[in-house]
Amino acid sequence: MTREQEFIKQLEVYLDLTFNDFDKTRVLGYLKEYVDGLPEHNSIPLVIEKVIYRNLKVKDIPAQDCNQVFYNPKDILDLVAHSTGINIRLMTGRRREANIVFARHISMYLIRELCNYTLKDVGKIFNRDHTTIISAHSHVITMIETDIESCTKLIGYVKYHLAEQIKQTA
């Protein structure tokens, strides 16, 4: 077993998921880019303590919207994680329990609406295709229109705390 295969196995165990071949090459590419390669073969098992957030593209802002405030997606993920009790790793992972999917869909909707990100960029955050983001977005809009209380309360909570963060930094 090569160093790369050992690292991928350790990472899969730590994150409680399995990578396909495409994801394995992406992980190794990020590792080589940020850490200058893998640890030596006989080194101590690697434990990752923080998530590497990718540099995401933001779509161009039209001139008339320049006064609008755009939020950081990590802040939105943190607030949704705090209010639902579901950590970010589960929200961006592949698990399909109802409470995790609910938090994931709300996060996708809020990042799309409040961060001025494209569908593709939101998909990169959650390791999903842009069509999944479209589906989640329309699902949350349907919940808002049918006045699902848990959905509107969570969105209100996140928007309120984001506005408070902006007021404190201003």
C-alpha positions as CSV (number, residue, x, y, z in Angstrom):
1,M,0.0,0.0,0.0
2,T,1.4,3.4,-1.0
3,R,1.6,6.5,1.2
4,E,-1.3,8.0,-0.8
5,Q,-3.5,5.0,-0.3
6,E,-2.7,5.0,3.5
7,F,-3.5,8.7,3.7
8,I,-6.8,8.3,1.9
9,K,-7.8,5.3,4.2
10,Q,-7.0,7.4,7.3
11,L,-8.9,10.4,6.0
12,E,-11.9,8.2,5.1
13,V,-12.0,6.7,8.6
14,Y,-11.6,10.1,10.2
15,L,-14.4,11.7,8.1
16,D,-16.6,8.6,8.2
17,L,-17.1,8.4,4.5
18,T,-15.7,6.8,1.4
19,F,-14.1,8.7,-1.6
20,N,-14.6,7.8,-5.2
21,D,-11.6,7.9,-7.5
22,F,-12.2,11.5,-8.6
23,D,-12.4,12.7,-5.0
24,K,-9.3,10.8,-4.1
25,T,-7.3,12.6,-6.8
26,R,-8.8,16.0,-5.6
27,V,-7.8,15.3,-2.0
28,L,-4.3,14.4,-2.9
29,G,-4.1,17.5,-5.2
30,Y,-5.2,19.7,-2.3
31,L,-2.8,18.1,0.0
32,K,0.2,18.6,-2.3
33,E,-0.9,22.2,-2.9
34,Y,-1.3,23.2,0.7
35,V,1.1,20.9,2.6
36,D,3.8,20.2,0.0
37,G,3.1,16.5,-0.1
38,L,2.3,13.6,2.1
39,P,4.1,12.6,5.3
40,E,6.8,10.0,5.2
41,H,5.8,6.4,4.9
42,N,6.7,5.4,8.5
43,S,5.4,8.5,10.2
44,I,2.7,8.8,12.8
45,P,-0.9,8.5,11.5
46,L,-2.2,11.8,10.2
47,V,-5.1,13.4,12.0
48,I,-6.7,16.4,10.4
49,E,-8.1,19.0,12.9
50,K,-9.5,21.6,10.6
51,V,-11.4,21.7,7.4
52,I,-9.7,23.3,4.3
53,Y,-12.1,25.6,2.7
54,R,-11.7,26.0,-1.0
55,N,-11.3,29.4,-2.7
56,L,-14.7,29.9,-4.2
57,K,-15.5,32.2,-7.1
58,V,-18.1,34.9,-6.5
59,K,-20.2,36.0,-9.5
60,D,-19.8,39.6,-10.6
61,I,-21.9,42.1,-8.8
62,P,-23.9,44.6,-10.9
63,A,-23.1,48.2,-10.3
64,Q,-26.5,49.0,-8.8
65,D,-26.1,46.2,-6.2
66,C,-22.7,47.4,-4.8
67,N,-24.1,48.6,-1.5
68,Q,-25.5,45.1,-0.7
69,V,-23.8,43.1,2.0
70,F,-22.6,39.6,1.1
71,Y,-21.9,37.1,3.9
72,N,-19.3,34.4,4.4
73,P,-20.6,30.9,3.8
74,K,-18.7,29.6,6.8
75,D,-20.6,32.0,9.0
76,I,-23.9,30.6,7.7
77,L,-22.7,27.0,8.1
78,D,-21.6,27.7,11.7
79,L,-25.0,29.3,12.6
80,V,-27.0,26.5,11.1
81,A,-24.8,23.9,12.8
82,H,-25.1,25.7,16.1
83,S,-28.9,26.1,15.9
84,T,-29.6,22.5,14.7
85,G,-26.9,20.7,16.6
86,I,-25.6,19.1,13.4
87,N,-21.9,19.7,12.7
88,I,-20.6,21.0,9.4
89,R,-19.0,17.7,8.5
90,L,-22.4,16.0,8.6
91,M,-24.1,18.8,6.6
92,T,-21.5,18.6,3.8
93,G,-21.3,14.8,4.0
94,R,-23.4,12.1,2.3
95,R,-25.7,11.1,5.2
96,R,-29.5,11.2,4.4
97,E,-31.2,11.4,7.8
98,A,-34.1,13.9,7.7
99,N,-32.7,16.3,10.2
100,I,-29.3,16.4,8.4
101,V,-30.9,16.9,5.0
102,F,-33.1,19.7,6.4
103,A,-30.1,21.5,7.8
104,R,-28.1,20.9,4.5
105,H,-31.0,22.3,2.4
106,I,-31.4,25.4,4.6
107,S,-27.6,26.0,4.4
108,M,-27.6,25.6,0.6
109,Y,-30.5,28.0,0.3
110,L,-29.0,30.7,2.5
111,I,-25.6,30.5,0.9
112,R,-27.1,30.9,-2.5
113,E,-29.3,33.8,-1.4
114,L,-27.0,35.7,1.0
115,C,-23.5,35.1,-0.4
116,N,-24.0,35.8,-4.1
117,Y,-22.5,32.5,-5.0
118,T,-23.3,30.6,-8.2
119,L,-25.0,27.2,-8.2
120,K,-21.7,25.6,-9.0
121,D,-19.8,27.3,-6.2
122,V,-22.5,26.3,-3.6
123,G,-22.2,22.8,-5.0
124,K,-18.4,22.9,-4.4
125,I,-19.0,23.6,-0.7
126,F,-21.3,20.6,-0.3
127,N,-19.5,18.3,-2.8
128,R,-22.8,18.2,-4.8
129,D,-23.8,18.9,-8.4
130,H,-25.5,22.2,-9.3
131,T,-28.8,20.4,-9.9
132,T,-28.8,19.2,-6.3
133,I,-28.5,22.9,-5.3
134,I,-31.4,23.8,-7.5
135,S,-33.5,21.0,-6.0
136,A,-32.7,22.1,-2.4
137,H,-33.3,25.7,-3.2
138,S,-36.8,25.0,-4.6
139,H,-37.5,22.7,-1.7
140,V,-36.8,25.4,0.8
141,I,-38.8,27.9,-1.2
142,T,-41.8,25.5,-1.1
143,M,-41.4,25.1,2.7
144,I,-41.3,28.9,3.1
145,E,-44.4,29.3,0.9
146,T,-46.3,26.6,2.8
147,D,-45.2,28.3,6.1
148,I,-43.3,25.5,7.7
149,E,-42.5,26.9,11.1
150,S,-39.2,25.1,11.6
151,C,-37.9,26.4,8.3
152,T,-38.9,30.0,8.7
153,K,-37.6,30.1,12.3
154,L,-34.2,28.7,11.3
155,I,-33.9,31.1,8.4
156,G,-34.9,34.0,10.6
157,Y,-32.4,33.0,13.3
158,V,-29.5,32.8,10.8
159,K,-30.4,36.1,9.2
160,Y,-30.8,37.9,12.5
161,H,-27.4,36.7,13.8
162,L,-25.7,37.5,10.6
163,A,-27.0,41.1,10.8
164,E,-25.9,41.3,14.4
165,Q,-22.4,40.2,13.3
166,I,-22.3,43.0,10.7
167,K,-23.5,45.5,13.3
168,Q,-20.7,44.5,15.7
169,T,-18.0,44.8,13.1
170,A,-19.2,48.2,11.8
